[in-house]
């Protein structure tokens, strides 16, 4: 398979796995928001962590097929979320506050879209950049 086609397939897998992580995030957010009546930012933060764990696991194994050191890769992802999580938790709290009044699901959707684009680029070039398809190569040898 040529490199362009491989990259297209990799991107499509990332989209599909991210969609499944998105379902987990929205479902858990909705549960905490509507059933448990937690604060918006707490619901967002817990649902984000659940989706990140799911997304990382699937994308490392199936999208990027990386044989790199899992703890190191997770630390790199954690570094991304050390920046993204406080920022997105802050803007979630600000935008859903009564004084601004944005709908919490609109804020969640916009935040998830921002997360999707930035995380793909970060995972592709920083977390897994030099280890893409190394699990396949090791298996084939």
DSSP file (Angstrom, degrees, kcal/mol; ACC not computed):
  #  RESIDUE AA STRUCTURE BP1 BP2  ACC     N-H-->O    O-->H-N    N-H-->O    O-->H-N    TCO  KAPPA ALPHA  PHI   PSI    X-CA   Y-CA   Z-CA
    1    1 A X              0   0    0      0, 0.0     5,-0.0     0, 0.0     0, 0.0   0.000 360.0 360.0 360.0 132.6    0.0    0.0    0.0
    2    2 A X     >  -     0   0    0      1,-0.1     4,-2.4     4,-0.0     5,-0.2  -0.248 360.0-107.7 -71.6 164.1    1.4    3.4   -0.9
    3    3 A X  H  > S+     0   0    0      1,-0.2     4,-2.4     2,-0.2     5,-0.2   0.851 116.2  53.5 -63.3 -37.7    2.1    6.0    1.8
    4    4 A X  H  > S+     0   0    0      2,-0.2     4,-2.1     1,-0.2    -1,-0.2   0.926 111.8  45.4 -64.1 -43.8   -0.8    8.3    0.8
    5    5 A X  H  > S+     0   0    0      2,-0.2     4,-2.5     1,-0.2    -2,-0.2   0.900 111.9  52.3 -66.7 -40.6   -3.3    5.4    1.0
    6    6 A X  H  X S+     0   0    0     -4,-2.4     4,-2.5     1,-0.2    -2,-0.2   0.907 110.4  48.4 -59.8 -42.1   -1.8    4.3    4.3
    7    7 A X  H  X S+     0   0    0     -4,-2.4     4,-2.5     2,-0.2    -1,-0.2   0.879 110.5  51.0 -67.8 -37.2   -2.1    7.8    5.8
    8    8 A X  H  X S+     0   0    0     -4,-2.1     4,-2.4     2,-0.2    -2,-0.2   0.918 112.2  46.4 -64.6 -43.8   -5.7    8.0    4.6
    9    9 A X  H  X S+     0   0    0     -4,-2.5     4,-2.5     2,-0.2    -2,-0.2   0.905 112.0  51.7 -64.1 -41.7   -6.6    4.7    6.2
   10   10 A X  H  X S+     0   0    0     -4,-2.5     4,-2.3     1,-0.2    -2,-0.2   0.918 111.0  47.7 -60.9 -44.0   -4.8    5.7    9.4
   11   11 A X  H  X S+     0   0    0     -4,-2.5     4,-2.4     2,-0.2    -2,-0.2   0.910 110.7  51.1 -64.7 -42.5   -6.8    9.0    9.5
   12   12 A X  H  X S+     0   0    0     -4,-2.4     4,-2.4     2,-0.2    -2,-0.2   0.908 110.0  49.7 -62.0 -42.4  -10.1    7.1    8.9
   13   13 A X  H  X S+     0   0    0     -4,-2.5     4,-3.0     2,-0.2     5,-0.3   0.921 109.9  51.4 -61.3 -43.2   -9.3    4.7   11.7
   14   14 A X  H  X S+     0   0    0     -4,-2.3     4,-2.5     1,-0.2    -2,-0.2   0.912 109.7  50.1 -60.6 -41.6   -8.5    7.7   14.0
   15   15 A X  H  X S+     0   0    0     -4,-2.4     4,-2.1     2,-0.2    -1,-0.2   0.932 113.1  45.8 -61.0 -46.4  -11.8    9.3   13.1
   16   16 A X  H  X S+     0   0    0     -4,-2.4     4,-1.9     2,-0.2    -2,-0.2   0.918 115.4  44.9 -66.8 -43.9  -13.7    6.0   13.8
   17   17 A X  H  X S+     0   0    0     -4,-3.0     4,-2.2     1,-0.2    -1,-0.2   0.878 112.9  52.0 -68.0 -35.5  -12.0    5.4   17.1
   18   18 A X  H  X S+     0   0    0     -4,-2.5     4,-2.6    -5,-0.3    -1,-0.2   0.874 106.7  54.3 -66.1 -35.8  -12.4    9.0   18.1
   19   19 A X  H  X S+     0   0    0     -4,-2.1     4,-2.1     2,-0.2    -2,-0.2   0.913 108.6  48.3 -62.8 -41.5  -16.1    8.7   17.3
   20   20 A X  H  X S+     0   0    0     -4,-1.9     4,-1.9     2,-0.2    -2,-0.2   0.895 112.4  48.5 -66.1 -37.9  -16.4    5.7   19.7
   21   21 A X  H  X S+     0   0    0     -4,-2.2     4,-2.6     1,-0.2    -2,-0.2   0.870 109.1  54.6 -66.2 -35.9  -14.5    7.7   22.3
   22   22 A X  H  X S+     0   0    0     -4,-2.6     4,-3.1     2,-0.2     5,-0.2   0.885 105.3  52.1 -63.3 -39.4  -16.9   10.6   21.6
   23   23 A X  H  X S+     0   0    0     -4,-2.1     4,-2.8     2,-0.2     5,-0.3   0.922 110.7  48.2 -62.1 -43.8  -19.8    8.3   22.3
   24   24 A X  H  X S+     0   0    0     -4,-1.9     4,-2.5     2,-0.2     5,-0.3   0.917 113.7  47.6 -61.7 -42.9  -18.2    7.3   25.6
   25   25 A X  H  X S+     0   0    0     -4,-2.6     4,-2.6     2,-0.2    -2,-0.2   0.939 115.1  43.5 -65.8 -46.8  -17.6   11.0   26.5
   26   26 A X  H  X S+     0   0    0     -4,-3.1     4,-2.8     2,-0.2     5,-0.2   0.918 115.5  48.8 -66.2 -42.7  -21.1   12.2   25.6
   27   27 A X  H  X S+     0   0    0     -4,-2.8     4,-2.3    -5,-0.2    -2,-0.2   0.935 115.9  42.2 -63.6 -46.3  -22.8    9.2   27.3
   28   28 A X  H  X S+     0   0    0     -4,-2.5     4,-2.5    -5,-0.3     5,-0.2   0.899 115.0  51.1 -69.2 -38.4  -20.9    9.6   30.5
   29   29 A X  H  X S+     0   0    0     -4,-2.6     4,-2.7    -5,-0.3     5,-0.2   0.931 111.2  48.4 -60.6 -45.4  -21.2   13.4   30.4
   30   30 A X  H  X>S+     0   0    0     -4,-2.8     4,-3.3     2,-0.2     5,-0.7   0.904 110.5  51.1 -63.4 -42.2  -25.0   13.0   29.9
   31   31 A X  I  X>S+     0   0    0     -4,-2.3     5,-2.1     1,-0.2     4,-1.6   0.943 115.7  41.1 -58.7 -49.0  -25.2   10.5   32.8
   32   32 A X  I  <5S+     0   0    0     -4,-2.5     6,-2.9     3,-0.2    -2,-0.2   0.851 121.2  43.5 -69.5 -33.5  -23.3   12.8   35.2
   33   33 A X  I  <5S+     0   0    0     -4,-2.7    -2,-0.2     4,-0.2    -3,-0.2   0.939 126.8  25.1 -75.9 -49.9  -25.1   15.9   33.9
   34   34 A X  I  <5S+     0   0    0     -4,-3.3    -3,-0.2    -5,-0.2    -2,-0.2   0.810 133.3  28.4 -92.0 -33.1  -28.7   14.7   33.7
   35   35 A X  I  <<S+     0   0    0     -4,-1.6    -3,-0.2    -5,-0.7    -4,-0.1   0.882 132.0  29.7 -96.6 -47.9  -28.9   11.8   36.2
   36   36 A X  S   <S-     0   0    0     -5,-2.1    -3,-0.2    -6,-0.2    -4,-0.2   0.667  91.5-141.3 -88.1 -17.2  -26.3   12.7   38.8
   37   37 A X        +     0   0    0     -6,-0.3    -4,-0.2    -5,-0.2    -3,-0.1   0.870  36.7 169.7  57.3  42.1  -26.6   16.5   38.4
   38   38 A X        -     0   0    0     -6,-2.9    -1,-0.1     1,-0.1    -2,-0.0  -0.369  44.9 -82.7 -75.0 162.0  -22.9   17.1   38.8
   39   39 A X     >  -     0   0    0      1,-0.1     4,-2.6    -2,-0.1     3,-0.3  -0.347  43.2-114.5 -61.4 146.0  -21.3   20.5   38.0
   40   40 A X  H  > S+     0   0    0      1,-0.2     4,-2.6     2,-0.2     5,-0.2   0.899 113.6  47.7 -52.5 -48.6  -20.7   21.0   34.3
   41   41 A X  H  > S+     0   0    0      1,-0.2     4,-2.4     2,-0.2    -1,-0.2   0.847 112.0  49.7 -69.3 -31.6  -16.9   21.1   34.6
   42   42 A X  H  > S+     0   0    0     -3,-0.3     4,-2.4     2,-0.2     5,-0.3   0.923 111.6  48.8 -69.8 -43.8  -16.7   18.0   36.8
   43   43 A X  H  X S+     0   0    0     -4,-2.6     4,-2.2     1,-0.2    -2,-0.2   0.920 113.7  47.8 -58.8 -44.1  -18.9   16.1   34.4
   44   44 A X  H  X S+     0   0    0     -4,-2.6     4,-2.3    -5,-0.2    -2,-0.2   0.930 111.3  49.9 -62.7 -46.8  -16.7   17.2   31.5
   45   45 A X  H  X S+     0   0    0     -4,-2.4     4,-2.0     2,-0.2    -2,-0.2   0.920 113.3  44.2 -63.0 -46.5  -13.5   16.4   33.2
   46   46 A X  H  X S+     0   0    0     -4,-2.4     4,-2.0     1,-0.2    -1,-0.2   0.920 114.8  48.8 -65.2 -44.1  -14.5   12.8   34.2
   47   47 A X  H  X S+     0   0    0     -4,-2.2     4,-2.0    -5,-0.3    -1,-0.2   0.853 109.4  53.9 -66.5 -32.7  -16.0   12.1   30.8
   48   48 A X  H  X S+     0   0    0     -4,-2.3     4,-2.5    -5,-0.2    -1,-0.2   0.934 107.1  50.1 -64.5 -46.5  -12.8   13.4   29.1
   49   49 A X  H  X S+     0   0    0     -4,-2.0     4,-2.1     1,-0.2     5,-0.2   0.916 110.5  50.3 -59.9 -43.9  -10.6   11.1   31.1
   50   50 A X  H  X S+     0   0    0     -4,-2.0     4,-1.8     1,-0.2    -1,-0.2   0.923 113.1  45.5 -60.4 -44.4  -12.7    8.1   30.2
   51   51 A X  H  X S+     0   0    0     -4,-2.0     4,-2.8     1,-0.2    -2,-0.2   0.867 110.2  54.0 -69.8 -35.4  -12.7    8.9   26.5
   52   52 A X  H  X S+     0   0    0     -4,-2.5     4,-2.9     2,-0.2     5,-0.3   0.923 108.2  49.1 -64.6 -44.6   -8.9    9.6   26.5
   53   53 A X  H  X S+     0   0    0     -4,-2.1     4,-1.9    -5,-0.2    -1,-0.2   0.923 114.9  45.1 -61.0 -44.3   -8.1    6.2   28.0
   54   54 A X  H  X S+     0   0    0     -4,-1.8     4,-2.2    -5,-0.2     5,-0.2   0.947 115.5  46.5 -62.0 -50.7  -10.3    4.5   25.4
   55   55 A X  H  X S+     0   0    0     -4,-2.8     4,-2.6     1,-0.2     5,-0.3   0.899 111.5  50.4 -63.3 -43.8   -9.0    6.5   22.5
   56   56 A X  H  X S+     0   0    0     -4,-2.9     4,-2.5    -5,-0.2     5,-0.3   0.935 110.5  49.8 -60.4 -47.0   -5.3    6.1   23.4
   57   57 A X  H  X S+     0   0    0     -4,-1.9     4,-1.5    -5,-0.3     5,-0.2   0.930 116.2  40.3 -60.3 -48.7   -5.6    2.3   23.8
   58   58 A X  H  X>S+     0   0    0     -4,-2.2     4,-3.0     1,-0.2     5,-0.8   0.918 116.9  47.8 -69.3 -43.6   -7.3    1.7   20.5
   59   59 A X  I  X>S+     0   0    0     -4,-2.6     5,-3.0    -5,-0.2     4,-0.6   0.871 109.0  53.1 -69.6 -35.5   -5.3    4.2   18.5
   60   60 A X  I  <5S+     0   0    0     -4,-2.5     6,-2.4    -5,-0.3    -1,-0.2   0.934 120.1  33.7 -61.6 -44.7   -1.9    3.0   19.8
   61   61 A X  I  <5S+     0   0    0     -4,-1.5    -2,-0.2    -5,-0.3    -1,-0.2   0.914 134.1  19.0 -80.1 -44.3   -2.7   -0.6   18.8
   62   62 A X  I  <5S+     0   0    0     -4,-3.0    -3,-0.2    -5,-0.2    -2,-0.1   0.799 127.1  37.4-104.9 -32.4   -4.8   -0.3   15.6
   63   63 A X  I  <<S+     0   0    0     -5,-0.8    -3,-0.2    -4,-0.6    -4,-0.1   0.940 133.0  19.3 -86.9 -53.5   -4.3    3.1   14.1
   64   64 A X  S   <S-     0   0    0     -5,-3.0    69,-2.8    68,-0.1    70,-0.4   0.591  85.9-148.4 -95.4 -11.8   -0.7    3.8   14.7
   65   65 A X        +     0   0    0     -6,-0.5    70,-2.6    67,-0.2    71,-0.6   0.901  32.4 179.4  44.7  52.9    0.3    0.2   15.3
   66   66 A X        -     0   0    0     -6,-2.4    -1,-0.2    68,-0.2    66,-0.1  -0.703  33.9-174.9 -94.9 132.5    3.0    1.4   17.6
   67   67 A X        +     0   0    0     64,-0.6     3,-0.1    -2,-0.4    -1,-0.1   0.204  48.3 125.6-102.2  12.8    5.4   -0.9   19.5
   68   68 A X  S    S-     0   0    0     63,-0.2     2,-0.3     1,-0.2    -2,-0.0  -0.132  79.7 -67.4 -68.8 171.1    6.9    1.9   21.4
   69   69 A X     >  -     0   0    0      1,-0.2     4,-2.5     2,-0.1     5,-0.2  -0.418  44.4-150.2 -61.7 115.3    7.1    2.0   25.2
   70   70 A X  H  > S+     0   0    0     -2,-0.3     4,-2.9     1,-0.2     5,-0.2   0.910  93.7  51.0 -60.7 -46.3    3.5    2.4   26.4
   71   71 A X  H  > S+     0   0    0      1,-0.2     4,-2.1     2,-0.2    -1,-0.2   0.896 111.9  48.3 -59.9 -37.3    4.3    4.3   29.6
   72   72 A X  H  > S+     0   0    0      2,-0.2     4,-2.0     1,-0.2    -2,-0.2   0.928 112.7  48.0 -66.6 -44.1    6.4    6.8   27.6
   73   73 A X  H  X S+     0   0    0     -4,-2.5     4,-2.2     1,-0.2    -2,-0.2   0.906 111.6  50.3 -62.0 -41.5    3.6    7.2   25.0
   74   74 A X  H  X S+     0   0    0     -4,-2.9     4,-2.9     1,-0.2    -1,-0.2   0.879 107.8  53.4 -65.5 -36.7    1.1    7.7   27.8
   75   75 A X  H  X S+     0   0    0     -4,-2.1     4,-2.1    -5,-0.2    -1,-0.2   0.889 108.2  50.4 -63.9 -38.3    3.3   10.3   29.4
   76   76 A X  H  X S+     0   0    0     -4,-2.0     4,-1.7     2,-0.2    -2,-0.2   0.911 112.4  46.3 -65.3 -41.5    3.4   12.2   26.1
   77   77 A X  H  X S+     0   0    0     -4,-2.2     4,-2.4     1,-0.2    -2,-0.2   0.909 110.4  53.6 -65.3 -41.1   -0.4   12.0   25.9
   78   78 A X  H  X S+     0   0    0     -4,-2.9     4,-1.6     1,-0.2    -2,-0.2   0.879 105.1  54.9 -60.2 -37.4   -0.6   13.1   29.6
   79   79 A X  H  X S+     0   0    0     -4,-2.1     4,-0.8     2,-0.2    -1,-0.2   0.904 107.2  50.1 -62.8 -41.1    1.6   16.1   28.6
   80   80 A X  H >X S+     0   0    0     -4,-1.7     4,-2.9     1,-0.2     3,-0.9   0.940 113.2  45.9 -59.0 -47.3   -0.9   17.1   25.9
   81   81 A X  H 3X S+     0   0    0     -4,-2.4     4,-1.8     1,-0.3     5,-0.5   0.686  99.0  68.6 -75.2 -17.6   -3.8   16.8   28.4
   82   82 A X  H 3< S+     0   0    0     -4,-1.6     4,-0.3    -5,-0.2    -1,-0.3   0.778 114.9  30.6 -66.5 -25.1   -1.9   18.7   31.1
   83   83 A X  H <X S+     0   0    0     -3,-0.9     4,-1.5    -4,-0.8    -2,-0.2   0.860 124.3  44.6 -93.2 -50.6   -2.3   21.7   28.7
   84   84 A X  H  X S+     0   0    0     -4,-2.9     4,-3.2     1,-0.2     5,-0.3   0.899 108.7  55.3 -65.4 -43.1   -5.6   20.8   27.1
   85   85 A X  H  X S+     0   0    0     -4,-1.8     4,-2.8     1,-0.2     5,-0.3   0.935 109.3  42.9 -63.3 -51.0   -7.6   19.7   30.2
   86   86 A X  H  > S+     0   0    0     -5,-0.5     4,-2.4    -4,-0.3    -1,-0.2   0.928 118.1  47.6 -61.5 -40.7   -7.2   22.9   32.3
   87   87 A X  H  X S+     0   0    0     -4,-1.5     4,-2.8     2,-0.2     5,-0.2   0.950 116.7  41.6 -63.3 -48.1   -7.8   25.1   29.3
   88   88 A X  H  X S+     0   0    0     -4,-3.2     4,-1.9     2,-0.2    -2,-0.2   0.849 114.5  51.4 -71.8 -32.4  -10.9   23.2   28.2
   89   89 A X  H  X S+     0   0    0     -4,-2.8     4,-2.3    -5,-0.3    -1,-0.2   0.910 112.1  48.6 -66.3 -40.9  -12.2   22.8   31.7
   90   90 A X  H  X S+     0   0    0     -4,-2.4     4,-2.8    -5,-0.3    -2,-0.2   0.955 113.4  44.4 -63.0 -51.0  -11.8   26.5   32.2
   91   91 A X  H  X S+     0   0    0     -4,-2.8     4,-2.6     1,-0.2     5,-0.2   0.824 111.9  54.7 -68.9 -26.6  -13.6   27.5   29.0
   92   92 A X  H  X S+     0   0    0     -4,-1.9     4,-1.8    -5,-0.2    -1,-0.2   0.937 111.5  44.3 -65.0 -46.0  -16.3   24.9   29.7
   93   93 A X  H  X S+     0   0    0     -4,-2.3     4,-0.6     2,-0.2    -2,-0.2   0.919 117.8  44.8 -63.7 -44.3  -16.9   26.5   33.1
   94   94 A X  H >< S+     0   0    0     -4,-2.8     3,-0.7     1,-0.2     6,-0.3   0.945 115.5  45.0 -66.7 -48.8  -16.8   30.0   31.7
   95   95 A X  H 3< S+     0   0    0     -4,-2.6     7,-2.7     1,-0.2    -1,-0.2   0.790 116.5  45.0 -70.9 -27.6  -19.0   29.4   28.6
   96   96 A X  H 3< S+     0   0    0     -4,-1.8    -1,-0.2    -5,-0.2    -2,-0.2   0.488  87.4 114.4 -94.4  -3.0  -21.7   27.4   30.5
   97   97 A X  S XX S-     0   0    0     -3,-0.7     4,-3.8    -4,-0.6     3,-1.1  -0.299  82.2-111.4 -62.8 152.2  -21.8   29.9   33.4
   98   98 A X  T 34 S+     0   0    0      1,-0.3    -1,-0.1     2,-0.2    -4,-0.0   0.801 116.0  60.2 -57.0 -31.3  -25.1   31.7   33.8
   99   99 A X  T 34 S+     0   0    0      1,-0.1    -1,-0.3    -5,-0.1    -4,-0.1   0.824 121.1  24.0 -70.6 -29.5  -23.5   35.0   32.8
  100  100 A X  T <4 S-     0   0    0     -3,-1.1    -2,-0.2    -6,-0.3    -1,-0.1   0.828  89.3-166.3 -97.8 -49.2  -22.5   33.6   29.4
  101  101 A X     <  +     0   0    0     -4,-3.8    -5,-0.2    -7,-0.3    -3,-0.1   0.675  17.6 164.8  77.4  21.3  -25.1   30.9   29.2
  102  102 A X        -     0   0    0     -7,-2.7    -1,-0.2    -5,-0.3     2,-0.2  -0.407  49.4 -96.9 -67.1 149.1  -23.9   28.8   26.3
  103  103 A X     >  -     0   0    0      1,-0.1     4,-2.3    -2,-0.1     3,-0.4  -0.474  27.4-133.6 -65.8 132.4  -25.6   25.4   26.1
  104  104 A X  H  > S+     0   0    0      1,-0.2     4,-2.1     2,-0.2    -1,-0.1   0.803 105.2  52.5 -62.0 -29.7  -23.4   22.7   27.8
  105  105 A X  H  > S+     0   0    0      2,-0.2     4,-2.3     1,-0.2    -1,-0.2   0.834 107.7  50.9 -76.8 -31.9  -23.8   20.3   24.9
  106  106 A X  H  > S+     0   0    0     -3,-0.4     4,-2.5     2,-0.2     5,-0.2   0.926 112.3  47.0 -65.7 -45.2  -22.7   23.0   22.3
  107  107 A X  H  X S+     0   0    0     -4,-2.3     4,-2.4     1,-0.2    -2,-0.2   0.911 112.2  50.7 -62.6 -42.4  -19.6   23.7   24.4
  108  108 A X  H  X S+     0   0    0     -4,-2.1     4,-2.7    -5,-0.2    -2,-0.2   0.929 111.1  48.2 -60.9 -45.5  -19.0   19.9   24.7
  109  109 A X  H  X S+     0   0    0     -4,-2.3     4,-2.1     2,-0.2    -2,-0.2   0.919 113.6  46.1 -63.0 -45.1  -19.3   19.4   20.9
  110  110 A X  H  X S+     0   0    0     -4,-2.5     4,-2.2     2,-0.2    -1,-0.2   0.888 114.2  48.9 -65.1 -38.6  -17.0   22.4   20.1
  111  111 A X  H  X S+     0   0    0     -4,-2.4     4,-2.7    -5,-0.2    -2,-0.2   0.905 110.1  50.9 -67.0 -41.7  -14.5   21.2   22.7
  112  112 A X  H  X S+     0   0    0     -4,-2.7     4,-2.6     2,-0.2    -2,-0.2   0.883 110.0  50.2 -64.3 -38.1  -14.6   17.6   21.4
  113  113 A X  H  X S+     0   0    0     -4,-2.1     4,-2.1     2,-0.2     5,-0.2   0.921 111.9  47.5 -64.8 -44.1  -13.9   18.9   17.8
  114  114 A X  H  X S+     0   0    0     -4,-2.2     4,-2.2     1,-0.2     5,-0.3   0.918 113.3  49.0 -61.3 -44.0  -11.0   21.0   19.0
  115  115 A X  H  X S+     0   0    0     -4,-2.7     4,-2.7     1,-0.2     5,-0.3   0.915 109.0  53.3 -61.7 -44.8   -9.7   18.0   21.0
  116  116 A X  H  X S+     0   0    0     -4,-2.6     4,-2.0     2,-0.2    -2,-0.2   0.933 113.0  41.5 -57.7 -50.6  -10.0   15.7   17.9
  117  117 A X  H  X S+     0   0    0     -4,-2.1     4,-1.8     2,-0.2    -1,-0.2   0.945 119.3  42.7 -67.0 -48.8   -8.0   17.9   15.6
  118  118 A X  H  X S+     0   0    0     -4,-2.2     4,-2.2    -5,-0.2    -2,-0.2   0.878 114.5  50.5 -68.9 -36.5   -5.3   18.8   18.0
  119  119 A X  H  X S+     0   0    0     -4,-2.7     4,-3.4    -5,-0.3     5,-0.3   0.898 107.3  53.5 -70.3 -38.0   -4.9   15.3   19.4
  120  120 A X  H  X S+     0   0    0     -4,-2.0     4,-2.9    -5,-0.3     5,-0.2   0.957 112.4  44.4 -59.0 -48.8   -4.6   13.7   16.0
  121  121 A X  H  X S+     0   0    0     -4,-1.8     4,-2.2     2,-0.2     5,-0.4   0.916 116.3  46.8 -62.1 -43.2   -1.8   16.0   15.0
  122  122 A X  H  X>S+     0   0    0     -4,-2.2     4,-2.6     2,-0.2     5,-1.8   0.936 115.9  44.2 -65.0 -47.3   -0.1   15.6   18.4
  123  123 A X  I  <>S+     0   0    0     -4,-3.4     5,-3.0     3,-0.2     6,-0.4   0.931 115.1  49.3 -62.2 -45.6   -0.4   11.8   18.3
  124  124 A X  I  <5S+     0   0    0     -4,-2.9    -2,-0.2    -5,-0.3    -1,-0.2   0.896 126.8  22.0 -62.9 -43.4    0.6   11.5   14.7
  125  125 A X  I  <5S+     0   0    0     -4,-2.2    -2,-0.2    -5,-0.2    -1,-0.2   0.726 135.0  24.7-103.4 -23.9    3.7   13.6   14.9
  126  126 A X  I  <5S+     0   0    0     -4,-2.6     4,-0.3    -5,-0.4    -3,-0.2   0.843 124.4  34.8-107.2 -55.4    4.8   13.6   18.6
  127  127 A X  I   <S+     0   0    0     -5,-1.8    -4,-0.2     1,-0.2    -3,-0.2   0.953 139.2   8.4 -71.0 -50.2    3.5   10.5   20.4
  128  128 A X  S >><S+     0   0    0     -5,-3.0     3,-1.5    -6,-0.2     4,-0.8   0.406  91.5 115.7-113.2   0.8    3.7    7.9   17.6
  129  129 A X  T 34 S+     0   0    0     -6,-0.4     3,-0.4     1,-0.3    -1,-0.1   0.811  87.7  29.2 -43.3 -51.3    5.6    9.8   14.9
  130  130 A X  T 34 S+     0   0    0     -4,-0.3    -1,-0.3     1,-0.2    -2,-0.1   0.515 122.0  52.2 -92.0  -5.0    8.8    7.7   14.8
  131  131 A X  T X4 S+     0   0    0     -3,-1.5     3,-1.8   -65,-0.0   -64,-0.6   0.278  71.7 136.9-114.8  11.0    7.1    4.4   15.9
  132  132 A X  T 3< S+     0   0    0     -4,-0.8   -67,-0.2    -3,-0.4   -66,-0.1  -0.376  80.8   2.0 -62.9 133.8    4.2    4.2   13.5
  133  133 A X  T 3> S+     0   0    0    -69,-2.8     4,-2.0    -2,-0.1    -1,-0.3   0.598  91.0 124.6  65.3  15.8    3.8    0.6   12.1
  134  134 A X  H <>  +     0   0    0     -3,-1.8     4,-2.3   -70,-0.4   -68,-0.2   0.816  69.9  56.9 -73.6 -28.5    6.6   -0.7   14.3
  135  135 A X  H  > S+     0   0    0    -70,-2.6     4,-1.6    -4,-0.4    -1,-0.2   0.885 109.1  47.2 -66.2 -36.6    4.3   -3.3   15.8
  136  136 A X  H  > S+     0   0    0    -71,-0.6     4,-2.3     2,-0.2    -2,-0.2   0.920 111.4  50.2 -68.6 -44.7    3.6   -4.6   12.3
  137  137 A X  H  X S+     0   0    0     -4,-2.0     4,-1.2     1,-0.2    -2,-0.2   0.904 110.8  48.7 -62.4 -42.3    7.3   -4.6   11.3
  138  138 A X  H  < S+     0   0    0     -4,-2.3    -1,-0.2     1,-0.2    -2,-0.2   0.877 112.1  49.7 -64.8 -37.1    8.2   -6.6   14.5
  139  139 A X  H  < S+     0   0    0     -4,-1.6    -2,-0.2     1,-0.2    -1,-0.2   0.877 109.3  51.5 -67.9 -38.6    5.4   -9.1   13.8
  140  140 A X  H  <        0   0    0     -4,-2.3    -1,-0.2     1,-0.2    -2,-0.2   0.723 360.0 360.0 -73.1 -22.6    6.5   -9.6   10.1
  141  141 A X     <        0   0    0     -4,-1.2    -1,-0.2    -3,-0.2    -2,-0.1   0.461 360.0 360.0 -76.4 360.0   10.1  -10.3   11.0
